[in-house]
Amino acid sequence: MARKTYTYKSDLMATIHESAQALFEIGAIDKKTMREFDESCLTIVRHINS
């Protein structure tokens, strides 16, 4: 599976999210928990109207 490109809030959050993603991929954490990591670690992408 191809990896997505993410924008993180900080280098620390990138490390935390990548670790959580690995745990999710092996089934150690569920989708709900992964979404919580997404909300905590990733920046919000806002659409720009042209």
C-alpha positions as a LaTeX table, in Angstrom:
\begin{tabular}{lrrr}
\hline
Residue & $x$ (\AA) & $y$ (\AA) & $z$ (\AA) \\
\hline
Met1 & 0.00 & 0.00 & 0.00 \\
Ala2 & 1.30 & 3.46 & $-0.88$ \\
Arg3 & 1.98 & 5.80 & 2.02 \\
Lys4 & 0.17 & 9.12 & 2.24 \\
Thr5 & 2.04 & 12.37 & 2.72 \\
Tyr6 & 1.14 & 14.18 & 5.93 \\
Thr7 & 1.92 & 17.60 & 7.36 \\
Tyr8 & 2.67 & 17.42 & 11.07 \\
Lys9 & 2.42 & 20.03 & 13.80 \\
Ser10 & 6.06 & 19.37 & 14.79 \\
Asp11 & 8.90 & 16.87 & 14.40 \\
Leu12 & 7.87 & 15.27 & 17.70 \\
Met13 & 4.28 & 14.85 & 16.50 \\
Ala14 & 5.60 & 13.28 & 13.28 \\
Thr15 & 7.49 & 10.66 & 15.29 \\
Ile16 & 4.49 & 9.94 & 17.50 \\
His17 & 2.13 & 9.65 & 14.53 \\
Glu18 & 4.47 & 7.39 & 12.56 \\
Ser19 & 4.75 & 5.07 & 15.58 \\
Ala20 & 0.97 & 5.03 & 15.98 \\
Gln21 & 0.58 & 4.32 & 12.24 \\
Ala22 & 2.87 & 1.30 & 12.57 \\
Leu23 & 0.82 & 0.04 & 15.53 \\
Phe24 & $-2.38$ & 0.52 & 13.52 \\
Glu25 & $-0.99$ & $-1.40$ & 10.55 \\
Ile26 & $-0.23$ & $-4.46$ & 12.72 \\
Gly27 & $-3.60$ & $-4.24$ & 14.49 \\
Ala28 & $-2.32$ & $-3.11$ & 17.89 \\
Ile29 & $-4.59$ & $-0.04$ & 17.92 \\
Asp30 & $-8.02$ & 0.42 & 16.35 \\
Lys31 & $-9.27$ & 2.93 & 13.79 \\
Lys32 & $-10.87$ & 5.17 & 16.43 \\
Thr33 & $-7.58$ & 5.47 & 18.30 \\
Met34 & $-5.72$ & 6.17 & 15.04 \\
Arg35 & $-8.17$ & 8.99 & 14.26 \\
Glu36 & $-7.38$ & 10.51 & 17.66 \\
Phe37 & $-3.67$ & 10.43 & 16.80 \\
Asp38 & $-4.50$ & 12.04 & 13.44 \\
Glu39 & $-6.35$ & 14.88 & 15.18 \\
Ser40 & $-3.53$ & 15.40 & 17.69 \\
Cys41 & $-0.56$ & 15.19 & 15.35 \\
Leu42 & $-1.61$ & 16.42 & 11.90 \\
Thr43 & $-2.13$ & 19.99 & 10.78 \\
Ile44 & $-5.50$ & 21.04 & 9.41 \\
Val45 & $-5.56$ & 21.55 & 5.67 \\
Arg46 & $-7.69$ & 24.47 & 4.64 \\
His47 & $-8.95$ & 24.93 & 1.11 \\
Ile48 & $-8.16$ & 28.23 & $-0.56$ \\
Asn49 & $-10.87$ & 29.72 & $-2.73$ \\
Ser50 & $-9.57$ & 31.24 & $-5.92$ \\
\hline
\end{tabular}
